[in-house]
Amino acid sequence: MTAFKVRGKGFGYLNEADETAMLKATRAEQAALIAESPDVFSPSWASGRFAWLSIDLSRVDPGELVELVTEAWRLSAPKRLAQTVDPPH
């Protein structure tokens, strides 16, 4: 797996062989996405206020994936750094 980090903290992992990604999310976001699209999203892990979301890359909407990667990055980035990046449109 390829790991994606910001300032030493992981926010995403890519498994090219399985065409899946795991991204950091809030517990509420994880639950909502799985309930909405169980064929695209599945739970990976949860602890504390964060959860990890497994994503089927062959089924996910590209625009939604951009939003999820950006949000995962924001959850891991220091606040000052996170404020320098505008949310995707």
C-alpha positions as CSV (number, residue, x, y, z in Angstrom):
1,M,0.0,0.0,0.0
2,T,1.0,3.5,-0.7
3,A,0.6,5.8,2.3
4,F,-0.3,9.5,2.1
5,K,0.8,11.7,5.1
6,V,0.8,15.3,6.1
7,R,3.4,16.4,8.7
8,G,4.0,12.7,9.5
9,K,0.3,11.8,10.1
10,G,-1.4,9.4,7.8
11,F,-4.6,10.4,6.1
12,G,-4.9,7.9,3.3
13,Y,-3.7,4.6,1.8
14,L,-3.9,3.4,-1.7
15,N,-4.0,-0.3,-2.6
16,E,-3.5,-0.4,-6.4
17,A,-3.8,-4.1,-6.7
18,D,-7.3,-4.2,-5.1
19,E,-8.3,-0.8,-6.6
20,T,-9.2,0.4,-3.1
21,A,-8.3,3.3,-0.9
22,M,-8.6,3.9,2.8
23,L,-9.2,7.5,4.0
24,K,-9.5,9.1,7.4
25,A,-13.0,10.3,8.1
26,T,-15.2,11.3,11.1
27,R,-17.4,8.5,12.5
28,A,-20.5,10.3,11.4
29,E,-19.2,10.7,7.8
30,Q,-18.2,7.0,7.7
31,A,-21.6,5.9,8.9
32,A,-23.5,8.2,6.4
33,L,-21.4,7.2,3.4
34,I,-21.7,3.5,4.1
35,A,-25.5,3.8,4.6
36,E,-25.8,5.8,1.4
37,S,-23.6,3.7,-0.9
38,P,-22.6,0.3,0.6
39,D,-21.4,-0.9,-2.8
40,V,-18.8,1.9,-2.8
41,F,-17.9,2.4,0.8
42,S,-17.2,0.1,3.7
43,P,-15.9,0.5,7.3
44,S,-12.3,-0.1,7.8
45,W,-11.6,0.9,11.4
46,A,-12.8,3.4,14.0
47,S,-11.4,4.7,17.3
48,G,-12.0,7.8,19.2
49,R,-13.5,10.6,17.0
50,F,-12.0,9.3,13.8
51,A,-12.9,6.4,11.5
52,W,-11.3,4.9,8.3
53,L,-13.4,4.4,5.2
54,S,-12.6,1.8,2.6
55,I,-13.5,3.0,-0.9
56,D,-13.9,1.0,-4.1
57,L,-12.1,3.2,-6.6
58,S,-13.9,1.6,-9.6
59,R,-17.3,2.7,-8.2
60,V,-16.7,6.0,-6.5
61,D,-17.6,9.3,-8.2
62,P,-14.3,11.2,-9.0
63,G,-15.7,14.5,-7.6
64,E,-16.7,12.9,-4.4
65,L,-13.3,11.2,-4.1
66,V,-11.6,14.6,-4.4
67,E,-13.8,15.9,-1.5
68,L,-13.1,12.9,0.6
69,V,-9.3,13.1,0.1
70,T,-9.3,16.8,0.9
71,E,-11.4,16.2,4.1
72,A,-9.1,13.4,5.1
73,W,-6.1,15.7,4.6
74,R,-7.8,18.4,6.7
75,L,-8.5,16.0,9.6
76,S,-4.7,15.2,9.8
77,A,-3.1,18.5,8.9
78,P,-2.2,21.1,11.6
79,K,-4.9,23.8,11.8
80,R,-2.8,26.6,10.4
81,L,-1.8,24.5,7.4
82,A,-5.4,23.2,6.8
83,Q,-6.6,26.8,6.7
84,T,-4.4,27.6,3.7
85,V,-6.3,25.2,1.4
86,D,-9.7,26.0,0.1
87,P,-12.3,23.2,0.1
88,P,-13.0,21.7,-3.4
89,H,-15.9,23.1,-5.3
